[in-house]
Amino acid sequence: MPIDPTTLCVLANPGSGGNRRDAGALERAMAVFGPKAELRRWAEGEDLAEVVARAVGDGFTTLVAAGGDGTVNGVAQALMGTGVALAVLPLGTFNFFARGLGLPEEAEAAAEAILGGEAHPIAIGTVNGQVFLNNASLGLYPLILKEREQVYARFGRSRLLAYWTVLSTLVRVQATKRMVIRADEQDHDLRSPLMFVARSAYQLDYYGLEGARAISADRFALFILREGSRWQMLRAVAKLALGRAKAASEIAVLEAGEMTVFTASRRPLVALDGERMHLRAPLKFRVEEGLRVVLPALKLAEKAVSGKGVSGKNVSGKNGA
């Protein structure tokens, strides 16, 4: 059953559209949603959780996160357990979560897909209660994000600049950290400059990495960059960007359900879907329910054929999505 525009509220990042070729993307999407849909922008520095809570309190049953993966993550965090559905209007740089849902990146087409879609529960990742839809990471990646923010502020957003910040950070910084990973009751004591915990099968496929079966089984795919020289790390990252990284040589791979990561730092810096924050160690990772997401008709058709959802569970099951 199509979504009623009167039940729909679009929450827009103040910078939405600024990183796209056409700054009118949001306006064009709103034209598709129609005059009965409501658009709300939050001011810079305003608490997104409070913005979401007000929209939920006002009776909207579908909230559209208009922005990039970071915006989607923030809205998803606030919607956990509310029963209100999350829809995604991709206005970011990579839009991994939206692309994984099968949504087009063109604003009008994405809006049409939302109106013709249906809400289903999905399983998502959490670490110490914080939601992540695509990935969580420790080590060098949060430093790369800091560099990326500075570059974006000077030159604007682009995927090419995003890749450049990865290489430039690796040239300047080498931060190998010791950590103990307790996964499925087995301890792994290791040193690595980067740990990457994935919950997006689409993102893994994008980078040519295995692990989609773990995602479908409601588990984590865990990638650990092997300790080595600066040149070895640069070579590994270059191969990753080209989709040529090999798990056996450059990257160690684990699969896990629940897992706990012990770090030397009491409050390690963690990146969740591109947003950085300090979390108290140890870091406890879980796959949890509690979020409903609008899936487009194409994804719904794939579910009907495969009998599986985004998380890999049967459609009729409680995790089907």
C-alpha positions in Angstrom: 0.0 0.0 0.0 1.6 3.4 -1.1 2.6 5.8 1.7 0.2 8.6 2.4 2.1 11.9 1.9 0.1 13.4 4.8 1.8 11.0 7.2 5.3 11.9 5.9 7.8 14.4 7.3 11.1 15.2 5.5 13.9 16.1 7.9 16.6 17.9 6.0 20.2 18.5 6.9 21.0 22.3 6.5 23.7 21.3 4.0 21.6 18.9 2.0 22.0 19.3 -1.7 25.2 21.4 -1.3 27.4 18.5 -2.3 25.4 17.6 -5.3 25.6 18.9 -8.9 22.1 20.3 -8.6 21.3 22.2 -5.4 17.6 22.0 -6.2 17.5 18.2 -5.5 15.6 18.6 -2.3 13.0 21.0 -3.8 12.4 18.6 -6.7 11.9 15.7 -4.3 9.4 17.8 -2.3 7.5 18.5 -5.5 7.1 14.7 -6.0 6.0 14.2 -2.4 3.4 16.9 -2.9 2.1 19.8 -0.8 0.7 17.6 1.9 4.2 16.3 2.9 6.0 18.5 5.5 9.6 19.7 5.2 11.5 20.5 8.4 15.1 21.7 8.5 17.1 21.7 11.7 19.4 24.6 12.6 23.2 24.0 12.8 24.0 22.9 16.3 20.4 21.8 17.0 19.9 18.3 18.5 18.7 16.0 15.8 17.2 13.6 18.3 15.0 16.4 19.6 13.9 17.3 16.0 13.0 13.6 15.4 11.1 13.4 18.8 9.0 16.5 17.9 8.1 15.0 14.5 7.1 11.7 16.1 5.1 13.5 18.8 3.3 15.4 16.0 2.0 12.1 14.7 4.0 11.6 11.6 4.4 7.8 10.9 7.2 8.1 8.2 10.2 10.3 8.6 12.4 10.9 5.6 16.1 11.5 6.3 17.2 13.9 3.6 21.0 13.9 3.5 24.0 11.6 3.6 24.8 8.4 5.6 25.5 10.5 8.7 22.1 12.2 8.6 20.4 8.8 8.1 22.3 7.4 11.0 21.2 10.2 13.3 17.5 9.8 12.4 17.8 6.0 12.7 19.3 6.3 16.2 16.4 8.5 17.3 13.7 6.2 15.7 14.9 3.0 17.3 12.0 1.3 19.1 9.4 4.0 18.2 7.6 2.0 15.4 7.9 5.1 13.2 9.3 4.2 9.8 12.6 5.6 8.4 12.7 6.5 4.7 15.9 7.8 3.0 16.3 10.6 0.4 20.0 10.2 -0.6 21.6 13.7 -0.8 25.1 12.7 0.4 28.4 11.8 -1.2 28.4 8.0 -1.1 24.8 7.1 0.1 25.8 3.5 0.9 22.7 2.7 3.0 20.3 4.1 0.4 22.0 2.3 -2.4 21.9 -0.9 -0.4 18.1 -0.5 -0.1 17.9 -0.3 -3.9 17.0 3.4 -4.0 18.0 5.6 -7.0 20.3 8.5 -6.3 18.3 10.9 -8.4 16.1 13.0 -6.1 12.8 12.7 -8.0 13.2 8.9 -8.6 14.1 8.3 -4.9 11.0 10.3 -3.8 8.8 8.3 -6.1 10.3 5.0 -4.8 9.6 6.1 -1.2 6.0 6.9 -1.9 5.5 3.5 -3.6 7.4 1.6 -1.0 6.5 -0.2 2.3 8.0 -0.2 5.8 9.6 -3.4 7.1 11.7 -4.1 10.2 15.5 -4.6 9.6 18.3 -5.7 11.8 21.1 -3.1 12.4 24.4 -2.9 14.2 25.0 -1.2 17.5 28.1 -0.6 19.6 27.5 0.4 23.2 23.9 1.2 22.1 25.0 3.5 19.3 23.4 2.6 15.9 25.4 2.0 12.7 23.8 1.0 9.4 26.9 0.6 7.2 30.0 0.3 9.4 31.9 1.1 12.5 35.7 1.5 12.7 38.6 2.2 15.0 42.1 3.3 14.3 43.1 5.3 11.3 39.7 5.8 9.8 38.4 8.3 12.3 41.6 10.3 11.6 40.8 10.1 7.9 37.3 11.5 8.6 38.8 14.4 10.4 41.1 15.2 7.5 38.1 14.8 5.1 36.0 17.3 6.9 38.8 19.9 6.6 39.3 19.2 2.9 35.5 19.4 2.3 35.3 22.7 4.1 37.9 24.2 1.7 37.1 22.5 -1.6 33.5 21.0 -1.4 32.5 17.4 -1.3 33.4 14.8 -3.9 34.2 11.1 -4.0 37.6 11.9 -5.5 38.5 14.1 -2.5 37.3 11.4 -0.2 39.8 8.9 -1.6 42.5 11.6 -1.5 42.1 12.1 2.2 42.6 8.4 2.8 46.0 8.4 1.1 47.1 11.7 2.5 46.3 10.6 6.1 48.2 7.3 5.6 51.3 9.2 4.3 51.3 11.4 7.4 50.1 9.1 10.2 50.9 5.5 11.2 48.9 4.5 14.3 49.1 0.8 15.1 47.0 -0.1 18.1 46.8 -3.2 20.2 43.3 -4.6 20.8 41.7 -7.8 22.0 38.6 -8.9 20.1 36.3 -11.4 21.9 34.1 -12.8 19.1 31.8 -15.7 19.7 33.6 -16.6 22.9 37.0 -16.7 21.3 39.8 -14.1 22.0 41.9 -12.6 19.2 44.9 -10.6 20.5 46.4 -8.4 17.8 47.9 -5.2 16.6 46.5 -3.2 13.7 46.2 0.3 12.4 42.6 -0.2 11.4 39.5 -2.3 12.3 36.4 -2.1 10.2 33.1 -3.7 11.3 30.6 -4.1 8.4 26.8 -4.3 8.4 26.3 -3.3 4.7 26.5 -6.1 2.1 26.3 -3.4 -0.6 29.3 -1.6 0.8 31.3 -4.8 0.9 30.5 -5.6 -2.7 31.4 -2.0 -3.7 34.9 -2.5 -2.3 35.2 -6.1 -3.6 35.2 -7.6 -0.1 33.7 -10.9 1.0 31.3 -11.0 3.9 27.8 -10.6 2.5 26.8 -14.0 3.8 27.6 -12.9 7.3 25.4 -9.8 6.9 22.6 -11.9 5.6 22.9 -14.2 8.6 22.6 -11.2 10.9 26.2 -11.3 11.9 29.1 -8.9 11.5 31.9 -9.1 8.9 35.1 -7.8 10.6 38.1 -6.6 8.6 41.5 -6.0 10.2 44.3 -4.3 8.3 47.4 -6.3 8.9 50.3 -4.6 10.6 53.0 -3.5 8.2 55.1 -0.6 6.9 53.6 2.6 5.7 54.2 1.5 2.1 52.4 -1.8 2.7 49.4 0.0 4.2 49.3 2.4 1.2 49.4 -0.5 -1.2 46.6 -2.3 0.8 44.4 0.8 0.8 45.0 1.4 -2.9 44.0 -2.2 -3.7 40.9 -1.8 -1.5 39.8 1.3 -3.4 40.3 -0.6 -6.7 38.4 -3.6 -5.4 41.5 -5.8 -5.5 42.2 -6.3 -1.8 42.8 -10.0 -0.8 41.8 -11.1 2.6 44.7 -13.5 3.0 47.5 -11.1 2.2 46.5 -7.5 3.3 43.4 -8.0 5.5 42.4 -10.5 8.2 38.7 -11.3 8.2 36.5 -12.5 11.0 32.7 -13.2 11.2 30.9 -12.7 14.5 27.6 -12.3 16.1 28.0 -10.5 19.4 31.5 -9.3 20.1 33.5 -7.2 22.5 36.6 -5.2 21.7 39.0 -4.3 24.5 41.4 -1.3 23.7 44.3 0.4 25.5 42.3 3.6 25.4 39.5 4.1 28.0 37.5 6.2 25.5 38.6 5.2 22.0 37.6 7.3 19.0 35.1 5.4 16.9 33.6 6.2 13.5 30.0 5.2 12.9 28.7 5.7 9.3 31.1 8.5 8.9 30.4 10.3 12.2 33.1 10.3 14.9 32.6 9.9 18.7 34.4 8.7 21.8 32.9 5.6 23.4 33.8 4.0 26.7 35.8 0.8 26.4 35.2 -2.1 26.1 33.1 -1.7 22.9 30.2 -4.1 22.8 28.9 -4.9 19.3 25.4 -6.4 18.8 23.0 -6.9 15.9 19.6 -5.6 17.1 16.1 -5.1 16.0 13.9 -2.1 16.5 14.1 -0.1 13.3 11.5 0.0 10.5 12.7 1.1 7.0 10.8 2.0 3.9 11.9 -0.4 1.0 11.2 0.5 -2.6 9.0 -1.7 -4.8 12.0 -3.2 -6.6 13.5 -4.4 -3.3 10.1 -5.7 -2.2 9.9 -7.7 -5.4 13.3 -9.2 -4.8 12.2 -10.1 -1.3 9.2 -11.9 -2.7 11.3 -13.9 -5.1 14.1 -14.8 -2.7 12.0 -15.1 0.5 14.6 -13.1 2.3 14.9 -9.6 3.5 17.7 -7.1 3.7 19.0 -8.8 6.8 18.7 -12.3 5.2 15.8 -13.4 7.4 12.6 -14.9 6.0 10.1 -12.2 5.1 7.5 -13.7 7.4 10.0 -13.7 10.3 10.3 -11.0 12.9 13.6 -9.8 11.4 12.4 -9.8 7.8 13.5 -6.7 6.0 
